[in-house]
Amino acid sequence: MNILMAKKWEGTEKLPAGGFIAAPNHCTEIDPIVVGHMLYNMKRPPHFLAKAGLFKVPVLGSLLRAANQIPVERSTTGANRSLQAAQEVVDAGGAIIIYPEGTLTRDPDLWPMKGHTGAARLALQTGAPVVPVAHWGAQEVFPRYAKRLHVFPRKTSRILVGDPVDLSAFQGRPLDRATLVEATDVIMDAITELLATLRGEEPPKERWDPAAHNQSKHGRFEATEGTSGADGTDGQK
């Protein structure tokens, strides 16, 4: 990573000393390495909630298990096991990285899209702080769904760590869907605000919702003609 791109990290002093949940934006396949590298250099070894299928990939699966990463399954039972494992890491003072978007953003301009509720649920269950993290620049090295790296000219990856998200308004409320969705929106607002600072741009007034655009919530989406994506594709569906 030191060879691949230049780096500018800001706000790292805001990382809590105890267990916490890092919630970054998700715009390129390599951003887990980008964010993980930052945390590792801050002497906070990262634990990811990673798709269960990755643990079945030869070599990669062995590395993930050896590094104590946490598989996420789509079933309700599997998801509960994942959150339980994540809670154990946080309770032990570790750093959990959860991408609230769940997959690469579908937003054409790579702004954070509507989030899933896992990070909010874990935070409200454990009391662990949620630290919003925004990064920008890595998508120039490896654009969304690209097949090769674009190393030259040398790019800079910027990371901005924010203050822990204030979720005190949700303490004592039942962990029903309404509460979790509202808390997730607060987390996504914090991430989006940080990314707007990095990009020096105004985010869209309405967060991208894949369901409203007939897009699946997981996996890749196909390019179509008629729109232009910030990742260099012709569009999306």
Backbone torsions as a table, in degrees:
resi	resn	phi	psi	omega
1	MET	NA	-35.7	177.9
2	ASN	-64.3	-33.6	179.5
3	ILE	-78.8	-35.8	-170.4
4	LEU	-67.4	-41.4	-176.9
5	MET	-156.2	157.4	172.8
6	ALA	-74.6	160.1	-175.3
7	LYS	-135.5	144.5	172.9
8	LYS	-136.2	109.4	-177.0
9	TRP	-110.5	128.0	179.7
10	GLU	-128.2	146.6	175.9
11	GLY	81.9	10.8	-176.9
12	THR	-64.9	-20.6	178.1
13	GLU	-68.5	-11.4	-179.7
14	LYS	-85.1	-6.1	178.2
15	LEU	-67.3	127.2	-178.0
16	PRO	-65.0	154.9	178.7
17	ALA	-74.4	-32.0	179.9
18	GLY	-92.8	-163.1	-179.6
19	GLY	-64.6	143.6	179.4
20	PHE	-155.5	166.2	177.6
21	ILE	-112.3	118.9	174.6
22	ALA	-91.2	129.4	-177.8
23	ALA	-121.7	96.4	-179.0
24	PRO	-95.8	166.0	167.7
25	ASN	-76.8	163.5	-171.8
26	HIS	-136.2	100.4	-175.0
27	CYS	-128.1	-3.6	177.9
28	THR	-153.3	151.4	-177.9
29	GLU	-62.0	-22.5	-176.4
30	ILE	-92.6	-1.6	-176.4
31	ASP	-67.6	-23.8	171.9
32	PRO	-60.4	-35.8	178.0
33	ILE	-70.3	-38.7	-179.6
34	VAL	-62.5	-50.6	-179.3
35	VAL	-69.6	-40.8	178.4
36	GLY	-61.4	-37.8	178.8
37	HIS	-62.8	-41.7	178.5
38	MET	-62.2	-48.4	-179.1
39	LEU	-63.4	-40.9	179.3
40	TYR	-60.7	-40.1	179.1
41	ASN	-70.8	-20.8	174.5
42	MET	-88.2	11.7	179.8
43	LYS	61.2	36.3	175.1
44	ARG	-125.3	81.5	-178.0
45	PRO	-51.2	126.0	-174.6
46	PRO	-82.9	143.0	172.6
47	HIS	-118.1	121.9	-177.7
48	PHE	-100.9	147.8	163.0
49	LEU	-89.9	105.6	-173.5
50	ALA	-113.2	151.1	179.1
51	LYS	-55.5	133.7	-176.2
52	ALA	-57.7	-31.7	-179.2
53	GLY	-61.4	-28.5	-179.9
54	LEU	-66.2	-26.3	-178.9
55	PHE	-75.0	-9.7	178.6
56	LYS	-96.8	-6.0	180.0
57	VAL	-77.2	129.3	179.4
58	PRO	-53.6	140.9	179.9
59	VAL	71.3	-58.2	-179.0
60	LEU	-58.4	-44.2	-179.8
61	GLY	-60.5	-41.3	178.8
62	SER	-64.4	-39.7	179.0
63	LEU	-65.7	-40.8	179.9
64	LEU	-63.6	-44.2	179.3
65	ARG	-65.8	-40.2	-179.1
66	ALA	-65.4	-28.9	-179.1
67	ALA	-91.8	9.4	177.5
68	ASN	60.1	38.8	173.6
69	GLN	-80.2	164.5	-169.2
70	ILE	-116.4	117.9	178.6
71	PRO	-73.9	141.6	177.8
72	VAL	-114.0	125.7	177.2
73	GLU	-106.7	155.1	-176.3
74	ARG	-74.7	-27.3	-176.3
75	SER	-69.5	157.7	179.3
76	THR	-61.4	-43.5	179.8
77	THR	-63.0	-45.0	179.7
78	GLY	-63.6	-39.9	179.1
79	ALA	-64.3	-39.6	178.0
80	ASN	-64.0	-39.0	177.0
81	ARG	-63.3	-39.8	-180.0
82	SER	-63.4	-45.4	-179.8
83	LEU	-66.6	-33.6	177.3
84	GLN	-65.0	-43.7	178.2
85	ALA	-63.8	-39.7	178.3
86	ALA	-64.7	-39.1	179.7
87	GLN	-63.5	-37.7	178.4
88	GLU	-63.3	-38.8	178.2
89	VAL	-65.0	-46.4	-179.1
90	VAL	-64.2	-43.2	179.8
91	ASP	-61.7	-28.7	179.1
92	ALA	-86.2	4.5	177.3
93	GLY	90.9	14.1	-177.1
94	GLY	-88.4	174.3	179.9
95	ALA	-109.5	120.8	177.8
96	ILE	-105.0	132.6	175.1
97	ILE	-105.7	119.1	177.3
98	ILE	-123.7	125.2	174.4
99	TYR	-88.9	105.2	-176.8
100	PRO	-58.8	-27.8	-179.9
101	GLU	-70.4	-22.4	175.9
102	GLY	83.2	-25.7	179.0
103	THR	-159.0	177.6	179.7
104	LEU	-59.0	138.8	-179.0
105	THR	-56.5	141.1	174.4
106	ARG	-90.2	-9.0	-178.7
107	ASP	-57.6	129.2	-177.1
108	PRO	-57.7	-28.9	-179.0
109	ASP	-105.4	16.2	172.7
110	LEU	68.2	23.1	171.5
111	TRP	-78.4	155.4	178.0
112	PRO	-57.9	137.1	179.2
113	MET	-99.7	-174.7	-180.0
114	LYS	-57.4	136.7	-174.7
115	GLY	-97.4	161.3	170.8
116	HIS	-90.5	168.1	-167.7
117	THR	-96.4	2.9	-174.6
118	GLY	-59.2	-44.8	-179.1
119	ALA	-63.7	-43.1	179.5
120	ALA	-64.8	-42.1	179.6
121	ARG	-61.1	-47.5	-179.2
122	LEU	-63.1	-41.1	-179.4
123	ALA	-64.0	-43.4	-177.9
124	LEU	-74.0	-27.5	177.1
125	GLN	-73.9	-39.3	-172.0
126	THR	-101.0	-20.5	-173.7
127	GLY	79.4	5.2	-179.8
128	ALA	-70.8	140.6	178.2
129	PRO	-68.8	144.8	173.5
130	VAL	-101.8	119.9	-178.7
131	VAL	-104.3	113.7	178.5
132	PRO	-73.4	140.3	-179.7
133	VAL	-134.2	131.0	174.5
134	ALA	-119.9	142.0	175.5
135	HIS	-135.7	153.2	-178.7
136	TRP	-153.7	138.1	179.7
137	GLY	120.6	-34.7	179.8
138	ALA	-63.3	-28.3	-180.0
139	GLN	-67.7	-17.1	175.2
140	GLU	-78.3	-28.2	177.7
141	VAL	-79.2	-42.1	179.0
142	PHE	-138.4	89.0	-179.0
143	PRO	-59.1	158.1	-179.5
144	ARG	-53.1	124.4	179.0
145	TYR	63.8	23.1	178.1
146	ALA	-73.4	167.1	179.1
147	LYS	-112.6	-5.3	178.9
148	ARG	-151.4	160.2	178.5
149	LEU	-81.3	149.2	174.8
150	HIS	-117.1	84.7	-171.3
151	VAL	-82.0	-35.2	-175.6
152	PHE	-112.0	140.7	-6.4
153	PRO	-65.8	158.9	-174.5
154	ARG	-59.7	131.8	-178.7
155	LYS	-101.6	162.8	176.1
156	THR	-117.3	128.3	174.7
157	SER	-97.2	123.1	-179.4
158	ARG	-109.6	136.8	176.8
159	ILE	-127.9	134.9	177.2
160	LEU	-125.6	119.5	179.0
161	VAL	-97.0	131.4	-178.7
162	GLY	-101.5	175.5	174.6
163	ASP	-68.3	148.4	175.7
164	PRO	-51.2	140.0	-177.9
165	VAL	-70.2	134.1	179.2
166	ASP	-81.2	105.7	178.5
167	LEU	-109.7	18.1	-175.7
168	SER	-62.2	-26.3	-179.1
169	ALA	-66.4	-16.8	-176.2
170	PHE	-100.7	-5.8	179.3
171	GLN	-64.6	134.5	178.9
172	GLY	86.0	-9.9	177.3
173	ARG	-84.2	151.1	177.2
174	PRO	-62.8	144.1	-179.7
175	LEU	-82.4	57.9	177.0
176	ASP	-90.2	176.6	-175.0
177	ARG	-61.1	-40.0	-178.4
178	ALA	-60.2	-44.4	179.4
179	THR	-64.0	-46.4	-176.3
180	LEU	-66.5	-39.3	178.7
181	VAL	-65.8	-42.3	179.7
182	GLU	-64.4	-43.8	178.9
183	ALA	-65.3	-37.6	178.2
184	THR	-63.6	-39.5	178.3
185	ASP	-61.9	-37.8	178.3
186	VAL	-64.0	-42.5	178.6
187	ILE	-64.4	-45.1	-179.7
188	MET	-64.9	-35.3	176.4
189	ASP	-61.2	-41.2	-178.7
190	ALA	-66.0	-42.6	178.5
191	ILE	-63.6	-44.8	-178.4
192	THR	-63.1	-39.3	179.1
193	GLU	-63.4	-41.1	177.6
194	LEU	-64.5	-42.8	-179.5
195	LEU	-65.3	-37.4	176.9
196	ALA	-61.3	-37.6	177.1
197	THR	-64.4	-45.0	179.7
198	LEU	-63.5	-42.4	-176.0
199	ARG	-82.2	-18.8	-176.5
200	GLY	65.9	34.0	-177.0
201	GLU	-134.8	162.2	174.5
202	GLU	-88.1	130.3	177.1
203	PRO	-73.1	163.1	176.6
204	PRO	-61.9	149.9	-178.1
205	LYS	-70.3	-26.4	179.3
206	GLU	-120.2	127.8	-178.1
207	ARG	-70.2	139.4	-178.7
208	TRP	-63.3	129.2	179.1
209	ASP	-118.1	109.4	-178.3
210	PRO	-54.2	-38.1	-178.1
211	ALA	-61.6	-35.2	-179.0
212	ALA	-72.4	-14.8	-179.6
213	HIS	-114.3	19.4	178.1
214	ASN	56.6	39.4	178.5
215	GLN	-109.9	147.4	175.5
216	SER	-69.9	156.1	-179.4
217	LYS	-82.9	-14.0	-176.0
218	HIS	-133.4	159.3	175.0
219	GLY	76.8	-175.1	-179.2
220	ARG	-76.3	159.5	170.3
221	PHE	-122.8	153.2	-172.3
222	GLU	-88.1	150.3	176.3
223	ALA	-82.2	143.4	175.8
224	THR	-133.8	165.9	179.0
225	GLU	-81.7	155.0	171.2
226	GLY	111.2	-18.7	176.3
227	THR	-131.9	165.0	-177.6
228	SER	-121.0	128.3	180.0
229	GLY	-101.7	150.6	-179.4
230	ALA	-69.7	-11.6	-179.3
231	ASP	-89.8	2.7	177.8
232	GLY	94.3	-1.2	175.8
233	THR	-81.5	172.0	-179.7
234	ASP	-79.3	-18.8	-178.9
235	GLY	160.4	-156.2	-175.2
236	GLN	-157.4	163.9	175.0
237	LYS	-145.3	NA	NA
